[in-house]
Amino acid sequence: MEFRTRAIHVGQEKCPQTGAVVPPLHVASTFVQPGAGEWGEYDYSRSGNPTRKSFETTLSSLEGGQGGLGFASGMAAIHCVISMLQAGDHVLAGSDIYGGTYRLLHQITQRAGIEVGLVDTTDLAQLEAAFTPATKLVWIESPGNPRLMITDIAAAADLAHRQGALLGVDSTFATPVLTRPLECGADIVMHAATKYIGGHSDLMGGALVVAEQRLYDELYFIQNATGAIMGPWEAFLASRGLKTLELRVREQSATAAHLASWLQQHPQVQRVLYPGLPDHPGHRLATRQMDGAYGAMLSFELAGDYDQAKRFAEATQLFQLAVSLGAVESLIEQPASMSHASYAAADRARYGITDGLIRLSVGLEAYEDLRADLAQAFTESFQDS
Ligand SMILES: Cc1ncc(COP(=O)(O)O)c(C=O)c1O
């Protein structure tokens, strides 16, 4: 079946008891056992829940994986992966990653005696040189966050495997509509389901999908032992989100591409970072690695300083000033003070997260309205400068 059909039908079979076309929401925390010491498919909702299972099954099919796991948030999903490591291990992360992941790695993971290195994974020579004999995990985002840098997933997987490490890809920005990292050789794909999968700014969730049963078993063990599972209501909403994921992502990406071209011509914009633009350093790779569109996230550098960017981000009306992304509502933010405030200032400077950088999550509103909103924000925020 095609992607869109699987998004609606795999794992979402009708209820055998009632014929309901939408599988029922199972809120039970515990399940009656056939006998003492005998186990049915479900026994306790931390260990497994039918509504969560439906979501995990659909997402795993869309990513082409061997199995999926639903979590309470994107960070809980990443933490589960990190929990496979032990003291003395080394994790190599891309330099263009979500600020919360940076914080987890630098302020929690390191406490356990795990070494953390950041590297520009778009440069394969730099990536190769950054491995140590202790490297067990490479963690990337493509497109990256907030600069939308594109990493060659197949090449990174190859390098990681040659060094005996796993490759994990946070594919929140791309979604399985545009990139399927497991097909490129990655071992683990992760999503903040809070974003495009939910798609309506009304749920928190995370997910992992893996290429191999052995990895699934290990991650499942950690998830069950630590407990940050996705709740049934969130799983129900996430499954509903998956059904329209392709439509939303393609439509929002088309609007983002138009806005990127418009912004590129704007005199107050120094540089637009959008992989669909031919001058983006990852454009050719993105054309090969992404499936027919370049996503609905875009960033741009304003001609102006921190305060100018702050004024601009506060001047839009349709684009709401908020962290998060991936929903039908368009959002605007200043990474230096918001999504990437957890980066050390030196790392922000080093990796190009400038004070004048603005990040947009382009929603499902009409292009003309979004463009008009940005135009009025330019007029209003630059008038005194
Ligand atoms: C790319 C990316 N990964 C992970 C996360 C974390 O997800 P959550 O907020 O659901 O924990 C975010 C949140 O903004 C994100 O943007």
The ligand as a Gaussian input file, in Angstrom:
#p B3LYP/6-31G(d) Opt

LIG

0 1
 C       13.739000      18.669000      16.588000
 C       13.184000      18.448000      17.962000
 N       13.483000      17.322000      18.605000
 C       13.003000      17.063000      19.836000
 C       12.179000      17.955000      20.480000
 C       11.657000      17.634000      21.853000
 O       10.322000      17.274000      21.796000
 P        9.327000      17.476000      23.048000
 O        9.181000      18.951000      23.226000
 O        8.084000      16.765000      22.637000
 O        9.980000      16.854000      24.224000
 C       11.840000      19.153000      19.852000
 C       10.968000      20.130000      20.529000
 O       10.889000      21.282000      20.125000
 C       12.350000      19.395000      18.551000
 O       12.073000      20.529000      17.906000

